[in-house]
Amino acid sequence: MSAVSFALSRAHGRNIERYHRLLKTHLTDVERNYIECRLSQEQAALAAIDRPYQDGAHADTGRAVSVY
């Protein structure tokens, strides 16, 4: 795993932990839906890093990477 992949993996992992903590608090339906959506996106991004090659192509090909 490259240094960049490792850093991205840690960032996504921390975001996932934060979203799980937020889901344990009192939230409106809109807030809960937003956090659940973001949690799903972070989990998908982390899974994509963990499996760098899909169908013989690099997982980062054609995919924008967010730094936020």
N, C-alpha and C positions, 0 to 999 in steps of 0.2 A: 504494500500500500504506500503510495507516495505521500509526501508531507502535506500536499494540498488535499488529497483525499482524506487523510487523517484529520486535518483541521476541519474540513467540511463535515465529516462524520461526528466529531465532537460537538460542533455547533448545532447540527440537527438533533443530536441526542439531548443536548441541554434544552433546546426548544421543546422537544417532546416531553421532557420532565416538567418544564414550566407549564405547558398546556395541561398536563395531568393534574398538577397542583391547582390550576385555575378552575378546572372542572369540579373540584371538590368544594368550591365556594358557591355563594349565592349569586346566581346569574339570571339575567332575563333570557327569554327564549331566543332572542336575536343574538345576544352575546354567546350563549351556549352553542347555537348553530355555527356561528363564525369560528369559535375555538375548535369545535369538532372538525370543521372543514380544514382549518389550518393544521390541526393534528394529523389528519389524514394526508395532507400534502407533505408534511415533514417526514412522516413514516415512509411515504413513497420515495421521497428524495434519499432518505437513509438507505432504503432497500436498493435503490439504483446504484449507490456508491458501493454497497456490499457485493454486488454482482456486476463487475465492471464490463463484462462482455455479454451481449445478448445477440443471438443469431449471427455470430461471427463479426459483429460490428461493435465499436466502442460505445458505451452507454452515453457518453457526453456528446456524441455527434448530433448536431442539429438541435441541441437543447440549451436554452438560456439558463445560466446559473445565477441565482440571486445571492447577493452578499449580505442581505438584511435578514 
